Amino acid sequence: MVAIKKILLPAVAAPALVLGACAENYAAEGALAGGAVGAGVAAITGEDIATYAAVGAAAGALAGYFTDKNDDCDGWYRRDDRRYLDDDCRGDDRYDRYF
């Protein structure tokens, strides 16, 4: 049963990576890199690879989520049915009245 879960993990993660390509941050890329680093550390130390990969992926996704891809003003975006202005728009003449 455990082997089946390990086999299904990449199948579940792949669609998330495809959707992450459209994001304005590096959450998907961070999860991929963190998972690889976690699996590598587990392989070297002889620990459970799946656990270390999952923890590494979570840490990488969290770090990547807070990293903006382009540092350009991306304008308005929606989250939780509310509109937000990208923080990189500070100093942009088009959005001065919002800051």
Contacts in CASP RR format, 6 or more apart in sequence:
PFRMAT RR
TARGET T0000
AUTHOR 0000-0000-0000
METHOD contacts of the structure
MODEL  1
MVAIKKILLPAVAAPALVLGACAENYAAEGALAGGAVGAGVAAITGEDIA
TYAAVGAAAGALAGYFTDKNDDCDGWYRRDDRRYLDDDCRGDDRYDRYF
5 50 0 8 1.000
6 50 0 8 1.000
9 50 0 8 1.000
13 31 0 8 1.000
13 57 0 8 1.000
16 28 0 8 1.000
16 31 0 8 1.000
17 28 0 8 1.000
17 31 0 8 1.000
17 32 0 8 1.000
19 28 0 8 1.000
20 27 0 8 1.000
20 28 0 8 1.000
21 28 0 8 1.000
23 69 0 8 1.000
24 68 0 8 1.000
24 69 0 8 1.000
24 70 0 8 1.000
24 74 0 8 1.000
24 77 0 8 1.000
24 86 0 8 1.000
25 64 0 8 1.000
25 65 0 8 1.000
25 66 0 8 1.000
25 67 0 8 1.000
25 68 0 8 1.000
25 69 0 8 1.000
26 63 0 8 1.000
26 64 0 8 1.000
26 65 0 8 1.000
26 67 0 8 1.000
26 69 0 8 1.000
27 61 0 8 1.000
27 62 0 8 1.000
27 64 0 8 1.000
27 65 0 8 1.000
28 61 0 8 1.000
29 64 0 8 1.000
30 57 0 8 1.000
30 60 0 8 1.000
30 61 0 8 1.000
30 63 0 8 1.000
30 64 0 8 1.000
31 57 0 8 1.000
31 58 0 8 1.000
31 60 0 8 1.000
31 61 0 8 1.000
32 57 0 8 1.000
33 60 0 8 1.000
34 53 0 8 1.000
34 56 0 8 1.000
34 57 0 8 1.000
34 59 0 8 1.000
34 60 0 8 1.000
34 61 0 8 1.000
35 52 0 8 1.000
35 53 0 8 1.000
35 54 0 8 1.000
35 56 0 8 1.000
35 57 0 8 1.000
35 60 0 8 1.000
36 53 0 8 1.000
37 56 0 8 1.000
38 52 0 8 1.000
38 53 0 8 1.000
38 55 0 8 1.000
38 56 0 8 1.000
38 57 0 8 1.000
39 49 0 8 1.000
39 52 0 8 1.000
39 53 0 8 1.000
40 49 0 8 1.000
40 52 0 8 1.000
41 47 0 8 1.000
41 52 0 8 1.000
42 48 0 8 1.000
42 49 0 8 1.000
42 51 0 8 1.000
42 52 0 8 1.000
42 53 0 8 1.000
43 49 0 8 1.000
68 87 0 8 1.000
68 88 0 8 1.000
71 88 0 8 1.000
72 88 0 8 1.000
73 86 0 8 1.000
73 88 0 8 1.000
73 89 0 8 1.000
73 92 0 8 1.000
73 94 0 8 1.000
73 95 0 8 1.000
74 86 0 8 1.000
74 88 0 8 1.000
74 89 0 8 1.000
75 85 0 8 1.000
75 86 0 8 1.000
75 89 0 8 1.000
75 95 0 8 1.000
76 83 0 8 1.000
76 84 0 8 1.000
76 85 0 8 1.000
76 86 0 8 1.000
77 83 0 8 1.000
77 84 0 8 1.000
77 86 0 8 1.000
78 84 0 8 1.000
85 95 0 8 1.000
85 98 0 8 1.000
89 95 0 8 1.000
89 98 0 8 1.000
89 99 0 8 1.000
90 99 0 8 1.000
91 99 0 8 1.000
END
